[in-house]
Amino acid sequence: MTIGTLNEKSLHAALKEWVARPGDLLEQPVNGYVIDIVRDDLLIEIQTGSFSPLKKKLRKLVIHHPVRLVYPVAAQKWLVKVDGRGNARRRKSPKKGKVTAVFSELVYIPRLLEQDHFTLCVLLTHEEEVRRHDPRRAWRRRGWVTEERRLLEVVAEQHFATPADLATLLPPTLPDPFTTADLALALHQPRRLAQQMTYCLRKMGTIAAQGKMGRSNAYRRV
């Protein structure tokens, strides 16, 4: 077992197996970092959580190598709750993830897609989330702690190579100019995500501020 797989989670390991092709090298050292998958000159990193810890690593690697970041979004999730006696209950979550969920993490690296060598791949997945009851932890969830995420299947994938690619996720029904409230309504998503999306697209230069509409900032496509 290599250093990179000692603490590897189930979801990460399953995604790495799904992404890898014959001939790929796994857990390879490059420029002082351990890379999930090396495919000829391409470095592939799989991230199932926050992009924040990857900021420094990606910015350094993309200077000399083509880099692809793979991120899963659960289009459908099943929750498995295991109580203190080991009894499990499984139910389908009403929440359905969309590709736009990636903007909640892109706020940490909003300018990276401006780099010629960087691409982003979002995988829409079906997964199980296993929660175990531990009253000493996670009091906000009444003692339920997420223990593991399991990949059931990958149902779709979408690649983004430029800021303009990400701008295609703006709904065509948006007014011009638009506010984050307009965007949230068009996306059928919380306003918080709409704010994160406008922040990223502004940093990338695909939308620009356009004064005020009432008390809200307004934006237009560039």
C-alpha positions in Angstrom: 0.0 0.0 0.0 1.4 3.4 -1.0 1.4 6.5 1.2 -1.4 8.1 -0.8 -3.8 5.2 -0.1 -3.3 4.8 3.6 -6.2 7.0 4.6 -8.1 6.8 1.4 -11.9 7.0 1.7 -14.3 4.6 -0.1 -15.7 7.2 -2.5 -12.3 8.5 -3.5 -11.0 5.0 -4.1 -14.0 4.0 -6.2 -13.8 7.2 -8.3 -10.1 6.7 -8.9 -10.9 3.2 -10.2 -13.6 4.5 -12.4 -11.4 7.3 -13.9 -8.3 5.2 -14.4 -7.5 3.6 -17.7 -5.1 0.8 -18.6 -1.5 2.1 -18.5 -2.2 4.9 -16.0 0.1 5.2 -13.0 -1.5 5.6 -9.6 -0.2 7.6 -6.6 2.8 8.9 -8.3 5.2 11.6 -6.9 5.5 14.7 -9.1 7.2 17.9 -8.0 7.0 17.0 -4.4 3.3 16.0 -4.5 1.5 12.7 -4.7 -0.8 12.6 -7.8 -3.8 10.3 -7.9 -3.5 9.4 -11.5 -0.7 10.1 -14.1 -1.7 9.5 -17.7 1.3 10.2 -19.9 1.8 14.0 -19.3 -1.6 14.5 -17.8 -2.0 14.7 -14.0 -5.4 13.8 -12.7 -6.5 14.8 -9.2 -9.8 13.5 -7.6 -11.3 15.7 -4.9 -14.4 14.6 -3.0 -14.3 17.5 -0.5 -13.2 21.1 -0.3 -10.9 22.6 -2.9 -9.2 24.8 -0.3 -6.4 22.3 0.6 -5.6 21.9 -3.1 -5.0 25.6 -3.9 -1.2 25.7 -3.6 -0.8 22.2 -5.1 -2.8 22.9 -8.2 -1.3 26.4 -8.8 2.2 24.9 -8.8 1.5 21.8 -10.8 -0.4 23.7 -13.6 2.7 25.8 -14.4 4.5 22.8 -15.9 1.9 20.1 -16.4 -1.6 19.7 -17.8 -3.9 19.1 -14.8 -7.4 17.7 -14.6 -9.4 18.1 -11.4 -12.3 15.6 -11.0 -15.2 16.4 -8.6 -18.3 14.3 -7.9 -21.7 15.8 -7.3 -24.4 13.4 -6.0 -27.3 13.7 -8.4 -29.1 11.1 -6.2 -28.2 10.0 -2.7 -29.4 7.3 -0.4 -28.9 7.8 3.4 -28.0 4.8 5.5 -28.3 5.3 9.2 -26.7 2.9 11.6 -27.8 3.1 15.2 -25.8 2.2 18.3 -26.9 -1.4 18.1 -25.8 -1.8 14.5 -29.3 -1.7 13.0 -29.4 0.1 9.6 -32.2 2.1 7.9 -31.9 3.2 4.2 -33.9 5.9 2.5 -33.6 8.1 -0.6 -32.6 11.7 0.1 -35.0 14.2 -1.5 -32.0 16.4 -2.4 -30.7 16.2 -6.0 -27.3 17.6 -6.8 -26.6 19.5 -10.0 -23.4 20.4 -11.9 -23.7 24.0 -10.6 -22.9 22.7 -7.1 -19.2 22.8 -8.1 -19.3 26.6 -7.7 -19.4 26.2 -3.9 -15.8 24.8 -4.2 -14.6 26.9 -7.1 -14.7 30.0 -4.9 -11.2 28.7 -3.6 -9.7 28.6 -7.1 -11.8 30.9 -9.3 -9.0 31.9 -11.6 -7.5 28.5 -12.3 -9.6 27.8 -15.4 -7.8 30.8 -17.1 -4.8 28.6 -17.2 -4.3 26.7 -20.5 -3.2 23.5 -18.8 -6.1 23.2 -16.3 -9.4 21.4 -16.9 -12.3 20.6 -14.6 -14.4 17.4 -14.8 -17.7 17.2 -12.8 -19.1 13.7 -12.4 -22.8 13.3 -11.6 -23.1 10.3 -9.3 -25.5 8.1 -7.4 -24.0 7.4 -3.9 -24.8 6.1 -0.4 -23.9 8.2 2.6 -23.5 6.1 5.8 -24.2 7.8 9.0 -23.5 6.3 12.4 -25.2 7.4 15.7 -22.6 8.8 18.2 -24.2 11.2 20.7 -20.8 12.5 21.8 -20.3 14.0 18.3 -22.2 16.1 15.7 -24.7 17.6 18.2 -26.1 19.7 15.4 -27.2 16.5 13.6 -28.6 15.0 16.8 -25.6 12.7 17.1 -25.5 11.4 13.5 -22.0 11.4 12.1 -21.2 10.8 8.4 -18.9 7.8 8.4 -18.5 7.0 4.7 -19.7 7.8 1.2 -20.0 5.0 -1.3 -20.1 5.3 -5.0 -23.0 3.4 -6.6 -22.6 4.6 -10.2 -21.5 7.5 -12.4 -24.4 8.7 -14.4 -22.9 11.6 -16.4 -19.8 13.7 -16.7 -19.2 17.3 -17.9 -15.8 18.8 -18.8 -14.8 22.5 -18.6 -11.6 23.8 -20.2 -12.2 27.6 -20.2 -14.2 30.2 -18.2 -16.6 30.4 -21.2 -17.4 26.7 -20.7 -18.5 27.4 -17.1 -20.5 30.4 -18.2 -22.7 28.1 -20.3 -24.2 27.0 -16.9 -26.0 30.4 -16.7 -29.6 29.7 -17.5 -30.7 31.2 -20.9 -33.8 32.6 -19.2 -31.9 35.1 -17.1 -32.8 38.7 -17.6 -30.1 41.2 -18.7 -28.9 42.5 -16.3 -29.7 40.0 -13.5 -29.3 39.8 -9.8 -28.3 36.8 -7.6 -32.0 36.5 -6.7 -32.8 36.1 -10.4 -30.1 33.5 -10.8 -31.2 31.5 -7.8 -34.8 31.5 -9.1 -33.7 30.4 -12.6 -31.4 27.7 -11.2 -34.0 26.5 -8.6 -31.1 26.6 -6.1 -30.4 28.6 -2.9 -29.3 32.2 -3.2 -26.0 31.3 -1.5 -25.0 29.1 -4.5 -26.1 31.9 -6.9 -23.8 34.3 -5.0 -20.9 31.8 -5.2 -21.5 31.4 -8.9 -21.5 35.1 -9.7 -18.4 35.5 -7.6 -16.5 32.9 -9.6 -17.7 34.1 -13.0 -16.8 37.7 -12.2 -13.3 36.6 -11.2 -13.1 34.7 -14.5 -14.3 37.7 -16.5 -17.4 36.1 -18.0 -19.8 38.4 -16.2 -19.4 42.0 -15.0 -21.0 44.2 -12.5 -23.7 46.4 -13.9 -24.6 48.8 -11.0 -27.7 48.2 -8.8 -31.2 46.9 -9.2 -32.9 48.2 -6.1 -30.7 47.2 -3.2 -29.1 44.3 -5.1 -26.0 44.2 -7.2 -26.7 43.6 -10.9 -24.6 41.7 -13.4 -24.4 41.2 -17.2 -22.8 38.6 -19.4 -19.5 39.7 -21.1 
